[in-house]
Amino acid sequence: DKSVSAQMVSIEKFALPTAGHYSSRPSSETDAAPAPKCAAIPRVALVVIDGWGERAEEYGNAVLHASTPVMDAFKTDAHFAVIEASGLAVGLPEGTMGNSEVGHLTIGAGAVDYQDLVRINLSVQDGSLVQQTALVAAFDAAKSGTGRLHLFGLLSDGGVHSHQEHLYALVAAAKKAGVPRTFLHLCMDGRDTPPTSGAGYIEALETKLAEIGYGEISSISGRYYAMDRDKRWERVKRAFDVMCRDAGTCETVSAGCVKDVIEARYKAEEKDEFISPTGLVADGGIADGDVFFCFNFRADRAREMFECISVKPKFETECVRTPAMCLQMTRYSSAFTSPTVFPPQQLSNGLCETVSKLGLTQFHVAETEKYAHVTFFLNGGREEPFEGEVRELHESPKVATYDLAPKMAAEPVADAMVREIEAGTHTLVLCNFAPPDMVGHTGIMEKAMEAAAHTDACIGKIRDACVKAGVALFILADHGNCETMMFPDGKPMTSHSTTAVPFVAMLPSDCKLKFSRKEGGVADVAPTMLTYMGIEVPKEMTGKTFF
C-alpha cells in the first residue's frame, strides 16, 4: 500500500508476442504497400530513448562520460530543447520521478493524463472540486432529503488512498452548499503513516472543523476493519454496523475531544490500523434516505465497504440501509452504477490514432523489455494495433542483469528502423531504445556508459537514413536515469530521476520551421510532429507545438 497507485495497466500483465512482425491488416496485405490517401504528408521518424536525462553535472553522469557524438551534434546542428518528463508533466504528483509507462502514455497522447490524486489535488487548488456534477447532485440530494450527508474514508496525508486536504475541502463545500449536517466516518491509517500518528491527524481535523464551523466526527475505525480488500467480511461487518448504527446506541463525544478517544486506545495497545470501530455521535449513523460519499480515490480498499452500503451487505446484519444516493470519488468498479466524481479519463486521438484515421500506415519496433511501451502505452492503453499499424519485436538478451549485455537489442531495433525508412512504406516509423534505462538500473557506471554510447551509435544509423530519405527525425527520452548513476556519497543510484530530457527535431534542409522555445514537456512532442506534418492537432492534445 506504500506506493502511489498508477492509472495504468501493469506491464507485467501485458502479453508479449514472440519476436517478429505484427500488422493490423490481413497477412495477405502486409507485404504490399497500400497507396497512401495523403501522399503529400511528409514522413517522420520518432526515437524514444529510455532513461536518458539532460544533466550538466558530470558527477555520476554516464551520458556525459560516454562517447555520444551523434546526440552531442544535435545540440548545434538541429532544433534542440529540454523538456520535463516527471511530476506534473506526466500526470504524477509534483517532484515524483517519471517512468516508462506514464512517459509513453503522455508522449503518445500529446496530453497529460493526470493520476487521480493529482486531478483531485488540482481541483481542490483551483476550486473546481465544488463544481463537479456528481458532487453538486449529492449535495442537492442531501438538502432535498433528510438533510444528512456522510463522508467515509481514510484520514491521512499519506496520499496513497486519500488525502486529508480533500476531506477538508469537501466539508467546506458541503457547508457552502447548504447541507444541514455532514457526518464523518473516518478510517485510521497506521500503514502508510506511523502507527500512532492518527491522534495528530484527528487533532488537525478537529481544528479545521472548528475553523469551518461545521462537520461532525461520527465514527472511527481502524482500516483493518473498514478498508479490507480480501473479503474478510467479519471485519467489514464490525465497521459497517457502527457506521449504520441506530440512533441512541452510543453517546456523543464533545467536539474537540475525539483525540482523547484515540489516545485512550493507544494506552489500551490499539494502534491506528486496529482501532475498534466506535460511534461518536448519538444520531450520527447512516440512515435510510441519507447521502453516502466515499472520498478515497484508490479503489481496492474502498470497494468492499462501498458495495455493502450502496448495493447490499455481504453478511447478515440488522443494520441494512437504503441511502438516497451513494457517491464514489473515483470509479471503484465497473459493476457499480453509483455516480462518480472523477470518472476515468479516456485517451483518444493521440499521435498514432490520428495518423491511422488519415489512412496512413505506421511502424512500431522495440525489444522485449520495452515492446509494451511502443504499442500499448504509446497507443493510449490500447492493446490492439490501429488500422495500418505494423509492429516488430526483437528479443532482449537472456541474461540475469543487463550489465552482462549492455548493448541489449538496440542494433536490431535500429536496423529495422533503417530498413523501413529506406523502404518508404510508412508515414510514421518509431522505436524505443532500452539500454540506457535497463543498464542504468544496474547501478554500474561503466556499463551504463557503454549502453549510452551504443545507443548513440544506433541513433546515428537512423539519422543517416533519415537524411538520405528526406525524413524528419524527432528524438526524446521518456524519463531520466543513466545521467544520474551515483548518490553524492558514491553509492550507486539505480532508480529513475526527475531530470529533464532532450528533445531533438532534425528536419529536411528545405523546411523553414524553427523551435519557438527551448523548454516544455513530453506532451508537446506529438503536437510538434503533427504541426510539421501539416496535420491539424486534435483538440484532445493539450500539449503545445514547438513550431
N, C-alpha and C positions, 0 to 999 in steps of 0.2 A: 504493500500500500504506500510505500515511501516515494515512489516516482510519480511525477505528474503524468496522468494518462494522456496518450496521444490520440488525436482524432484520425485514426487511420487503421487499415488492416495490417497486422503484423506480417513482416516479410517472411517469417517462419511458416506462415500458413499459405504462402504463395507457391503454388505448384509449378516447379520449373520443368520445362520440357527437356528432352535430350538435345544435344548440340545439333545445329542445322538451321535451315531456312523455314520460316513460317509466314503465311500470307493470308489476308482476309479474302482473297479471290480464290476460285476453284483452282486446283492444281494444274488443270489443262491451260489456264490462262497465265499462270505465274511467270512463265518464261517469255511471254510476249509483252512487249512494251505497249500499253494502250495509248491511243492518241490523246494527248492532254487537251482538256477543254479550255485551258487558259494558257496557251502556248507563250504568251508574252510575259508571263510572270517569271522573274528571274529565279534561278536556283540558289539554294542556300545549304550550307553545312553547319551543324551545331555540334560542338565538342563540350561535354561536361567533364571537367577534371574532378575527381572525387578527393576531397581533403587537401586542397591547395590554397592556403591563405596568402594574402599580400601583406607582408610584415617587414618593416625596415630594419628592425634589430637583428643582428647576426647571431646572437647567442641562441643556441638550440634550434636554429633555423635551417632545416635540411634543404629548403628551396634555394636559399641564398648560397649555401655552401656547395650545392650541386652544380654541375655544368648544364646550364639551361639557356643556350644561345638563342633558341627559337622564341621562347617566351620573353626573353630579355629584349630582343629586337622589336617585338610588337609594341613596346612602350614608346618607341620613336617612329616606327615605320607603319603603324596602323592607328586606328582610333582606340584609345585606351581609357578606362575608368576603373574606379574601385567601388565595389557595391557591397552592401550589407547582406549577410546570409545567416543571421542568427537573431534571436529575440523577436521583437515585434515584426521585423522584416519578413519573417517566415511564419508568423502566427503564434509564436511561443511567447511566454512571459518575458518581459524585458530582462536582458542580461543572461538569458538561457542560451547555451551553445546550440548551434544548428545541428542537423543530422541529415542523412541522405534522403530519408523518406519525405520530410517536410520540404527539403530543398528542391527535390524533383517535382513535388506537387506544386510548389509555388512557381517554379520555372515554367512548367507546362501550362499552368492555369493563367499565367500572366496577371495573377491577383493573389493577394494574401488570404489564405483560408485560416482565419483565427481559431485557435482552440477555444473550447467552451469557456475555460477560466478567463482567457484574455477577452473574449467577446463580452462576458458579463462585467469584467473589470472596466472595460471601456464604456459600457452602457451606464455604469454607476458614475463614472467620472464625468461623462458628458450629459448626464441627466435623462438619457433616452430610456432608461430602465422603466420608468413610470409610464412610458408611452406604449410599451409592448401590449399588443392587442389582447393576449390571453390574460395578462395581469389586470388590465383595466376591466375585463369581463369578470374576473374573480372578485375584485373589489365591488363591482356593481351587484353581483350575486349575493355577496355578504350583506350589503346595505339593504337590498330589497327582500332579503330573507330574515334570518334570525339575528342579523347584526353581529355575527361572530365569525372571525377568521382564525384559523390555526396554522401556524408556521412550524414545520418539523424539519430538523436537520442537525448536522454536526456543528457544534460550537468550537471553532478553531481558527487559527490563522495559518494552518498548515498548507492550504491551497491544493490539497490532494482530492478531497471530496467536496469541500465547501470553503467558504471564507466568511469570517465574521463581519467584514465590511459589507458583504451582500445582505446579510441579515439586518444590519443597521439601516441600510438603505430601504429595505422592504418595510420595516417598521415605520420609518418616517413617511414612506409613500402611502401606507395604509391610513395613517393619521390624516395626512393631507387629503386623501380621497374621501374621508368622512366615514370610514368603517368604525362603528361604535366601539367594538372591543377586539383586540388581537391577542391571542394566547400563543406562547412559545413552548414547544415541546423539544427539549434540547438533548442531543446525544453528546456525551462527554467523550473526549478523544483518548489520549494516552498512548497512542501507537505512532501517529505521525507527529506527535508532540510529546514532551516529557510526561511521565506517568502521573504526576501530581500538579500539573500546570493548570488544570481545569478551574481551580479556585480563582486564579488570576483572570482567566477568561470570563468567568461569571462576574467578578468584581468590575471588570471593564464594561460588560454588558449592562449591569445594573446602573452604573454611572451614566451610560449612554441613554438608557430608558428614562432615567430621571431628567436628563437634559432635554430629551424629546418630549417628556411629559406624557408618555403613552406606552402601552405594551405590558403584558403580564407573563411572568415565567410560570407556566402551568405545570410542567413536569420535567424531570431529569432522568436520564438513564445512560448507563454505560453502553458504548457502541457494541459491546459483546452481545447485548440483548437486542437493541433496536436496529442494528445495522448488520445483521447476519447475512451471509450470501450462500450458505451451504445447506439450506433447507433444514436447519435445526429449529423447527417450528416451536418447540417448547421454550426456547429462548425468546423468540419473537413474541410469543403469546404473553409473556410476562410484561414486556414493554407495551404491547397493544392494549392489554386490559387496563393498565394505568392511564394510558393516553385517552382511552374511550370510557373511563370510569363514570359511574353515575354521580350526580351532584350529591354532595354531603358525605362522600366516602373518604375524604381527607380534610385536614384543616388547612386554612390559608396561611402561608408564611408571609410575614410582612415584607413589603418592598424594601430592598436593600439588605435583606437577611439571608438570601439564598446561599451566599458564600459561606455562611456559618454552617449550613446543612452539609455542604461539600466537605468542609474541613472536619466536621464530625465524622464523616465517612472515612476520611483518611486515618483518623485515630482508631477507627474500627478495622483498619487494614484493608479498606476498599479503595483501590486506585481508580483513576478516572474511567478506564476501559471497562471496569467491572462494577461500577456503582449500581446498586439495585434500583430498578425503576421506582420512582417516587412521585406522588402527586403533591402539588404545592399550592393549588388554588381550589377552593371547595367546589366551585361550579365551573372549573376550567376544563372538564373533559370534553372530548369531541361528541357532539350530539347530532341527532337527525336534523338535516336541513342546514347544518353549518357548512362552511367552505374550508377545505383542507388543501394546503400547499406544501409540497416538499421542496426545500430550497437547495438541496445537494445538487451539484452539477454532474458528478460522476455517477454512472448508472448502477454499477454492480452491487453496491451495498445500500442503495436506495430502493431497489426493485421489490424486495420481499415485503417490507412494511407498506409500500405504496400499493401493492397488489391487494394486501389484506384489507386496506381501508377503501380503496377505490373500486375493487371488484368484489371480493369476499374473503373472509379469513380462511386460512388453510388448516384450521384447527377448531376444536369445539370451544365455544365461548358464549357467555351470556351478554357480551358487550357488542353485538353486531350493530353497526351503524350505517345509515344511508345519508351521506353528505349531499348537499345540493349541488356541489361541484368539487372536483378534485383537480389539482393542477400540478404538473411536473415542470421543474426548472429546465431540464433538457429531456430528450426522449429516452426513457428508461428501457422501453421495449417496444418493438413494432406491434406487439399484441395489445398494448394499452391504447385505448381510444380517448383518454383524457387530454385536454388541451395542454400544449407545451409552450412555455415562454420563449425558449430559444430552440426552435426546431433545427434539425440537421441542415447544413448548407449543402446545396448541390453544385458541384463544379461542372460547368458546361462551357462550351465554345472556347476551349483552350487552344493552344497552338496547333496541336495535331488534329483535333476535331475540325478546326477552321480550314486547315489545308485539305482534309478529306472531303468536307462539304463542297469544296470547289471542284471536285472531281480529279484532284491531283493525287499523285502517289508519293509515298514516303518510305524510308528505310531506317530501321532501328537496329543497332547492334551493340552488344556488350558481352562481357564474360559472365560466368555463372553468378559470381558474387554480387553483381550489380544489374543483372538482367531484369529483375522486377522493377528497378528504378527507371529504366528507359522504356518500360512498357506500362505496367500497372500504375505506378505513381505518376510518371510524366503524363499519362493519359487521364489524370484526374480520378484515379481509383477505379478504373475500368479494366477488367481482365481481358475482354475480347478485343482484337485489333479493330481499328476503324477501317472502313472500306478503303481499299487501296494501300493499306499499311503492310509492309513486308518486314518480318523480324528475323534476326540471325543471332544465334547463341554460340559462344565459344566456351569450352570448359576451362574453369580455373584450375591451376595446378593442384594435384592431390598431395598436399604437404600439411604437416601439423600446424605450422605457422608460416606466414608469407615472407619472413626474413630469409627463409630457406629457398625462396623462388621470387625475389623482389621484382622481377620483370612481369610476373604473372602472365596473363594472356593479352597484354597490351598490343603486341605486334600483330597477332592475327586480327584483332579488332581494327587496328589502323589499316591493315591490308584490305580488309573488307570495305572500309570507307573509301579508300583509294579506288578500288575496283568499281564501286557504284558511282563515284564521282566521274570517273572516266567513261562509264557506260552511258551516262546521261539519261537514264530512265526515270529517275525520281526527282521531284522538285525539292524535296526536303530529305536530307540524309543526316543522321545524328548518331552519336555514340557516347559511351561513358568510359573513362579510363580509371580503373580501380586502384592501381599500385600506390599512389601517394597516401590514400586513406588506409588501405588494408595493411600496408607495411608500416605506416605511421603508427598504427595501433600496437605494433610490437614494442615500440619504445627504443628501438635500436637505430641510432642516428646514422651510422654509415650505410645501413641497408635502406633507410628512408631516402638518403641522398642518391643511392643507386636507382631507386624507384622513380624519383623525380627526374633524374637525368634521362632515364629510358623513356618515360612518358613524354618528355620534351622532344626527344628524337622522333617518337611516333607522331607527335603533332606536326613536326617538320614535314613528314611524309604527306600528311593531309594538306598542309599549307601549299606544298609544291603542286599537288594535284589540283587544288582549287585555282591557283594562279594559272595553270595551263588550261583549265577548262572554263575559266571566267566565272567561277562560282564564288559567291560571298561566303566568308568564313566567320562564324561567331564562336567565341570561346569564353567560358566562365567556369568557376568551381561552384559546387553545391554547398560547401562549408569549409572551414579551416581545419587543419590537423597537422600535416607534416612540417609546417612552418614554425611550429611550437612543440619541439620534441623534448624539452627539458624544463624542469622547475628551476627557480633561482638557486636552490641548494644542490643542483646537479643530478637530482633523481630524474629518471625518465618519466615523461608525460605521455600517456597512451590514449588520452581522450581527445575528442574534438575540441575546437576552440571557438571563441567568439570573434576571431579575426575576420575582417572584411576580405573579400576575394576579388581577383582580377576579372575584368570584362573587356574582351577584345572584339573589335569588328574590323576585319580585313576585307575591304570592298574592291571590286574591279576598278582599274585605274580611271575609267571614264565616268565613274559615279561621283557626283558633286556633293553628296550628303556628308555632313560633319556632325560629330557629337556636340551637343549644345551645353553639356555639363560634364563634370568629372566624378560625380558621386551619384549613388542611387541604391536600389535594392534588386534582388534577383527577380522580383516580379516585373521589373522593367524590361527584361530581355525579350520576351515574346512580343510585346508591342513594338519594340525596336525592330525586330526581324520582320514583322508584318508590314511595318511602315516602309522598310527597304523594298519589300516585295511588291509594294503598291496595293496591298490588301487592306480593306477597311478593318480597323481594330474593333472587335466585338465590344459591346457595352459591358459585358461581364468582366473584361480585363480592366482592372483598376490601376495596373502598372502604367507608367508613363514612358513614352518613347524617348530615346536619347537624341533622336534626329529632330 
